[in-house]
Amino acid sequence: MSAVTTPPSTATAPAFCVIGGDTVAAVLAGRHRTVRDLVDRTYRAHGEGRTVNPHSHFLRFPDRPEARIIALPASVSGERAVNGIKWISSYPRNTEAGLARASAVLVLNDPDTGHPYACLESSLISAARTAASAALAAERLSEVRPGRARPRTVSFVGTGLIARHIHTYLVETGWSFDRTTVFDADPAHAETFRASLAGRPASGELAVAADAETAIRAGELVVLATTAARPHVQDPRCLEHAPLVLHVSLRDLAPALITGAANVLDDVDHCLRAETSVHLAEQATGRRDFVTGTLPDYLAGRRTLPSDRPVVFSPFGLGVLDLSLGRYVFEQAVASGGVSPVRGFFPSPDASG
């Protein structure tokens, strides 16, 4: 069996490897700060124009409007160059059958030859890069609000896999809270999440809110991680305390809440589409001056944020983050000796047909 290399040279076609979820989980375990720092570097590269990140492509179904499969092609240049695509599905009804809502694969292509050299289970990679992005934004955007202390209370609206990952990444990258408030449209999910935080000192006092807006009012830092397809948070008064909102699910806040806030996006052109809350706000007002900048702007120290208005971070989710983390997982898995190539996956160059 031929050896696996990382990644191949221009003179040779790569071996092809399949890396499953157990291996991905083993690589990511305990490396929260490493992943956050990798996401930081990738955002900076994106802000400096060293990536290619086309619009995501949505596959939707007339008989199942709540479901979708999304393709995220992307490329990262430089010393850690990689091309590829994430193919991620979201089927909310899966949870009724005890299945995961989201499933995904990530294909990595050699930038010199174009050959795919790895296919990785990517729901874990996607969740990790999303959580690391949220933790990075919470840290940096808190630092650039003059006169505002770092949040000591946090609220989670939506308590699924992504919320759990975000909480873990916050705690493992140095956050602790005096109080954690949770809400989910399914009370059993909210209680399960609350119970999972019990006994963890970094979570502080725990509470389950009766509704989303009550939960939002309780947090100086707010994490929105739902499966909402349309805005369900309507009352601008729930943001009167000017929290920092990590609007990870993108479609929770009504346009009036968006236009009354300072809005930070990961990429303007990506976020202002697909009927996200910021896209709906642009459609409602005919303008986009409610967008104050992108996360790379704040990572580079080019801007500050107001202390007297809510700050809403809306990350559309960039494929370059998946690629950077996927390459890291691939390299670590190869270094551990736990990856073997799939023999005969590609035909020989002289194969007919």
C-alpha positions in Angstrom: 0.0 0.0 0.0 1.4 3.4 -1.0 2.2 6.0 1.7 0.0 9.0 2.2 1.7 12.4 1.7 0.6 15.9 2.6 -0.3 17.1 0.1 1.3 15.8 -3.2 3.8 17.6 -5.3 3.0 18.8 -8.8 4.9 15.8 -10.3 2.7 13.1 -8.8 -1.0 12.5 -8.6 -2.2 12.3 -5.0 -3.4 9.2 -3.2 -7.0 9.6 -2.1 -8.0 9.1 1.5 -11.3 9.0 3.3 -11.3 10.3 6.9 -14.2 9.4 9.1 -15.9 11.1 12.0 -14.1 9.2 14.7 -10.7 10.4 13.3 -11.9 14.0 12.9 -13.2 14.0 16.5 -9.9 12.7 17.8 -7.9 15.4 16.0 -10.2 18.2 17.2 -10.4 17.0 20.8 -8.8 19.5 23.2 -7.5 21.8 20.4 -10.0 24.6 20.8 -7.5 27.4 21.0 -5.6 26.0 18.0 -8.8 25.9 16.0 -9.7 29.4 17.0 -6.3 30.7 16.0 -6.5 28.9 12.7 -9.9 30.5 12.1 -8.4 33.9 13.0 -5.6 33.5 10.5 -8.0 32.4 7.7 -10.3 35.4 8.3 -7.3 37.7 8.1 -6.2 36.0 4.8 -9.7 36.5 3.5 -9.7 40.2 4.5 -6.4 40.6 2.6 -7.7 39.0 -0.6 -5.7 35.8 -0.3 -8.8 33.5 -0.7 -11.4 32.7 -3.3 -14.9 32.2 -1.8 -17.7 32.1 -4.3 -21.3 32.3 -3.2 -22.8 29.2 -1.7 -25.2 27.2 -3.9 -28.4 26.0 -2.4 -30.2 22.9 -3.5 -33.9 23.1 -2.3 -36.9 20.8 -2.7 -40.5 21.8 -3.5 -41.9 18.9 -1.4 -39.6 19.6 1.6 -39.2 23.4 1.8 -37.5 23.3 5.2 -34.6 21.1 3.9 -31.6 22.1 1.9 -28.2 21.0 0.8 -25.5 23.6 0.3 -22.3 23.6 -1.7 -19.5 25.8 -0.5 -16.5 25.9 -3.0 -13.5 27.8 -1.9 -9.7 28.2 -2.2 -7.0 29.4 0.2 -3.7 30.5 -1.3 -0.2 30.8 0.2 2.0 28.4 2.0 -1.0 26.4 3.3 -2.8 26.5 0.0 -5.8 24.2 -0.5 -8.8 24.1 -2.8 -12.0 22.2 -2.2 -15.7 22.1 -1.5 -18.0 21.4 1.5 -21.3 19.7 0.7 -23.6 20.0 3.8 -27.2 19.1 4.2 -29.8 20.4 6.7 -32.9 18.3 7.2 -34.6 19.5 10.4 -37.1 16.6 10.3 -34.3 14.2 10.9 -34.4 15.0 14.6 -37.9 13.5 14.8 -36.3 10.1 13.9 -33.3 10.5 16.2 -31.0 11.5 13.3 -28.6 14.5 13.2 -30.1 17.5 11.5 -27.0 18.2 9.5 -24.6 15.9 7.7 -21.6 16.9 5.6 -18.5 15.9 3.7 -15.5 18.0 2.7 -13.4 17.3 -0.4 -9.8 18.7 -0.5 -8.1 19.3 -3.9 -4.4 19.6 -4.5 -3.9 23.2 -5.7 -1.2 22.1 -8.1 -2.8 19.2 -9.9 -6.5 19.7 -9.1 -6.7 16.1 -7.9 -8.9 15.4 -4.9 -6.7 13.9 -2.2 -9.1 13.6 0.8 -12.8 13.3 1.6 -13.5 14.1 5.3 -16.6 13.8 7.4 -17.4 17.4 7.9 -20.3 18.0 10.2 -17.7 18.1 13.1 -15.4 20.3 11.1 -18.3 22.6 10.2 -19.5 22.8 13.8 -15.9 23.4 15.1 -15.2 26.2 12.7 -18.6 27.8 13.4 -18.0 27.7 17.1 -14.4 28.9 16.8 -15.6 31.8 14.6 -18.2 32.8 17.3 -15.7 32.6 20.1 -13.2 34.7 18.1 -15.9 37.3 17.3 -17.0 37.4 20.9 -13.5 38.1 22.1 -12.5 40.6 19.4 -15.7 42.6 19.2 -15.8 42.9 23.0 -12.4 44.4 22.9 -13.3 47.1 20.4 -16.3 48.6 22.3 -14.8 51.4 24.4 -16.3 51.7 27.8 -17.9 48.3 27.8 -16.7 45.5 30.1 -16.4 42.0 28.8 -19.8 40.3 29.1 -20.4 38.3 32.3 -23.8 36.9 31.4 -24.7 34.8 28.3 -27.9 33.7 26.7 -28.4 30.9 24.3 -31.5 30.9 22.0 -31.5 27.5 20.3 -29.8 24.7 22.2 -28.7 22.1 19.6 -25.3 20.9 18.5 -24.0 24.3 17.4 -25.0 25.9 20.7 -23.2 23.2 22.6 -20.1 23.7 20.5 -20.1 27.4 20.9 -20.5 27.1 24.7 -17.5 24.7 24.8 -15.4 27.0 22.6 -16.2 30.0 24.7 -15.2 28.3 27.9 -12.2 26.5 26.5 -10.8 29.8 25.1 -11.1 31.6 28.5 -14.6 32.8 29.0 -16.6 32.4 32.2 -20.0 33.7 33.2 -21.9 34.6 36.3 -25.2 33.5 34.7 -26.2 31.4 31.7 -29.8 31.6 30.4 -31.2 29.2 27.8 -34.3 29.0 25.6 -35.4 26.5 23.0 -38.7 26.1 21.1 -38.6 22.6 22.5 -38.5 22.9 26.3 -37.0 19.4 26.6 -34.0 20.5 24.5 -33.6 23.6 26.7 -33.7 21.5 29.9 -31.2 19.0 28.5 -28.8 21.8 27.6 -29.2 23.4 31.0 -28.6 20.1 32.7 -25.4 19.6 30.7 -24.0 22.8 32.0 -24.8 22.1 35.7 -21.7 21.8 37.8 -19.5 23.7 35.3 -18.3 26.7 37.2 -17.7 28.7 34.0 -21.5 28.7 33.4 -22.4 30.3 36.7 -26.1 30.4 37.7 -28.3 28.6 35.2 -31.9 29.5 34.1 -34.4 28.5 31.4 -36.3 31.4 29.9 -39.9 31.2 28.9 -39.4 32.7 25.5 -36.6 34.0 23.2 -37.0 37.6 23.9 -36.8 37.0 27.7 -33.6 35.0 27.1 -32.1 37.8 25.0 -32.8 40.4 27.7 -30.9 38.3 30.2 -27.6 38.2 28.4 -24.8 40.7 27.8 -23.6 38.2 25.3 -26.4 36.5 23.2 -25.9 33.4 21.0 -28.7 32.8 18.4 -28.3 29.2 17.1 -31.7 28.1 15.9 -33.1 26.5 12.7 -35.4 29.5 12.1 -36.1 30.2 8.4 -37.8 33.6 9.1 -37.4 36.2 11.8 -39.2 35.4 15.0 -37.6 38.0 17.4 -39.6 41.1 16.6 -39.4 43.5 19.6 -36.5 46.0 19.4 -36.8 46.6 23.1 -35.2 43.2 23.8 -31.9 44.7 22.6 -32.2 48.0 24.7 -29.4 46.8 27.0 -27.0 46.9 23.9 -25.7 43.3 24.1 -23.2 41.6 21.8 -25.2 39.2 19.7 -23.7 36.3 17.9 -26.4 35.8 15.2 -25.1 32.4 14.0 -28.4 31.2 12.6 -28.7 34.4 10.6 -32.5 34.6 10.3 -33.8 35.2 13.9 -33.9 39.0 14.1 -36.5 41.2 12.4 -35.2 44.0 10.2 -36.1 46.6 12.8 -33.7 45.0 15.2 -31.0 44.9 12.6 -31.2 48.5 11.5 -31.1 49.6 15.1 -27.8 47.8 15.7 -24.2 48.0 14.6 -23.8 45.0 12.3 -20.6 43.1 11.7 -20.6 40.5 9.0 -18.0 37.9 7.9 -18.4 38.9 4.3 -20.8 41.6 3.1 -21.7 40.2 -0.3 -22.3 36.7 1.1 -24.5 37.9 4.1 -26.7 40.2 2.1 -28.4 37.4 0.2 -30.5 34.2 0.8 -33.1 36.1 2.9 -30.8 36.5 6.0 -32.0 39.0 8.5 -29.5 41.6 7.2 -30.6 40.8 3.6 -34.3 41.4 4.7 -33.2 44.7 6.3 -31.5 45.8 3.1 -34.7 44.9 1.1 -36.9 46.8 3.6 -34.8 50.0 3.7 -33.1 50.1 0.3 -29.8 50.7 2.0 -27.0 48.9 3.8 -25.4 51.6 6.0 -26.4 49.6 9.1 -23.4 47.4 8.3 -20.4 48.8 10.1 -17.8 46.4 8.8 -16.5 42.8 8.6 -14.8 40.7 11.2 -11.5 40.9 9.3 -11.7 44.7 9.7 -11.9 44.4 13.5 -9.3 41.7 13.7 -6.9 44.0 11.8 -7.7 46.9 14.2 -9.2 49.1 11.6 -12.4 50.0 13.4 -14.1 50.3 16.7 -17.8 49.7 17.7 -20.3 51.8 19.6 -20.9 51.0 23.3 -24.5 52.4 23.4 -26.0 50.2 20.7 -26.4 46.5 20.3 -23.7 44.8 18.2 -24.9 41.9 16.0 -22.3 39.6 14.4 -23.9 37.7 11.4 -21.5 35.1 9.9 -22.7 33.6 6.7 -20.1 30.8 7.1 -17.2 30.9 4.7 -16.0 27.8 2.9 -12.4 29.0 3.4 -12.8 28.3 7.1 -13.8 24.7 6.4 -10.9 24.2 4.0 -8.3 25.6 6.4 -9.6 23.4 9.2 -10.0 20.4 6.9 -6.4 20.6 5.8 -5.3 20.8 9.4 -7.3 17.7 10.3 -6.0 15.9 7.3 -2.4 16.7 8.2 -2.8 15.7 11.8 -4.6 12.5 10.9 -1.8 11.6 8.5 0.9 12.4 11.0 -0.8 10.1 13.5 -0.5 7.2 11.1 -4.2 6.5 11.1 -5.0 7.2 7.4 -4.6 4.9 4.5 -5.2 5.7 0.9 -8.1 4.1 -1.1 -6.4 2.0 -3.6 -7.6 2.2 -7.2 -10.0 5.1 -6.6 -8.8 7.0 -9.6 -8.1 5.3 -12.9 -4.6 5.3 -14.3 -3.8 8.2 -16.7 -3.8 5.9 -19.7 -7.1 4.2 -18.8 -9.5 4.1 -21.7 -13.2 5.0 -21.5 
